[in-house]
Amino acid sequence: MRPVRESVVVTRPVTVERIPDGTPLELEPGTPAQVTQALGSHFTLHVGGRLVRLDGSEADAIGRGPPQEPAAQGGAGRAVSPSMC
């Protein structure tokens, strides 16, 4: 089974980084792309047969908000009652 990819269209000029070498590329408005991953503070897009990285601060260029950081796991943020000590 293939992973589901969200199709998007670039709405404004935006600079992305080619994967894996980081070469900057400019995407023009109207460029079709597919979101393959949205983790950490970046999106990975499939554009014209290549993978590129879009910084989360530029997410509005594809009609999205910045990716959400995963919630911390474990006991962080839990209150400790005196009976637990």
Beta strands, then each sheet from edge to edge (+ up, - down):
strand 1: 6-9
strand 2: 14-18
strand 3: 24-27
strand 4: 32-39
strand 5: 42-47
strand 6: 50-55
sheet 1: 1+ 4- 5+ 6- 2+ 3-
end
